[in-house]
Amino acid sequence: MDRLQRLVWSFYREEPELKAQLEPLRDCRMSRSWGSIRIECLDARHLEEVSGLLSLLRRPLAAMGIGRQIVLRVPGSVQRTYPVHVPFPSDLLT
């Protein structure tokens, strides 16, 4: 488990039901570069599983302020980019 994964797991250390939801993340490799948190998934199906965890991933990353976007990747195939901070609808009006 790399440092970014440990960060996410330790953020939820007192919430066993949320830690159980994070299981698909164990098979990923995470890295950080230029404000992006890159998450390497095994295949397209695994990417879909991990994309369902975005709300759980955003909380610790935003709290630590270590990235502006999350990039989910399947080597040689799909890449998706998501912002770490999702503005509330009222923030969009100002």
C-alpha positions in Angstrom: 0.0 0.0 0.0 1.5 3.3 -1.0 1.4 6.6 1.0 -1.7 8.1 -0.7 -3.6 4.9 -0.1 -2.5 4.9 3.6 -3.7 8.5 3.8 -7.2 7.5 2.6 -7.4 4.4 4.8 -6.2 6.3 7.9 -8.7 9.1 7.2 -11.5 6.5 7.6 -9.8 4.4 10.4 -12.7 4.8 12.8 -15.4 4.1 10.2 -15.2 0.3 9.4 -18.2 0.4 7.0 -16.6 3.1 4.9 -13.3 1.3 4.9 -15.0 -1.8 3.6 -16.4 0.2 0.7 -12.8 1.2 -0.2 -11.7 -2.4 -0.9 -11.4 -1.9 -4.7 -8.8 0.8 -4.0 -6.4 -1.8 -2.6 -5.7 -3.1 -6.2 -4.8 0.4 -7.5 -1.6 2.2 -7.6 -1.8 5.9 -6.6 0.7 8.7 -7.4 0.7 12.4 -7.2 2.1 14.8 -9.8 1.4 18.5 -10.7 -1.7 18.8 -8.6 -3.2 15.5 -9.9 -3.8 12.4 -7.9 -3.4 9.5 -10.4 -5.1 6.2 -9.7 -4.1 3.3 -11.9 -7.0 0.8 -12.2 -6.7 -2.8 -13.4 -9.3 -2.7 -16.2 -12.4 -0.8 -17.3 -14.6 -2.7 -14.9 -12.3 -1.9 -12.0 -12.2 1.8 -13.1 -16.0 1.9 -12.8 -15.8 0.5 -9.3 -13.3 3.0 -8.2 -15.2 5.9 -9.8 -18.0 5.0 -7.5 -15.7 5.8 -4.6 -15.0 9.4 -5.7 -16.9 11.0 -2.8 -14.9 8.9 -0.3 -11.6 9.8 -2.1 -12.4 13.5 -2.3 -12.8 14.1 1.5 -9.3 13.2 2.6 -7.6 14.7 -0.4 -9.5 18.0 0.0 -8.8 18.0 3.7 -5.1 17.7 3.1 -5.1 20.0 0.2 -2.8 17.8 -1.8 -4.5 17.7 -5.2 -6.7 19.6 -7.6 -7.9 16.7 -9.6 -8.3 12.9 -9.5 -7.3 11.1 -12.6 -8.5 7.5 -13.0 -6.6 5.5 -15.6 -6.5 2.1 -17.2 -3.1 1.6 -18.7 -3.2 1.9 -22.5 -6.9 2.7 -22.5 -9.4 4.9 -20.6 -8.6 8.0 -18.6 -11.1 10.1 -16.7 -10.5 13.3 -14.7 -12.5 14.6 -11.8 -12.1 17.7 -9.7 -11.2 17.2 -6.0 -13.3 20.2 -4.9 -16.8 20.1 -6.2 -18.5 23.5 -5.7 -22.0 23.7 -4.3 -24.6 25.0 -6.7 -24.8 28.2 -4.8 -21.1 28.7 -5.3 -21.6 28.6 -9.1 -23.9 31.6 -8.9 -21.3 34.0 -7.4 
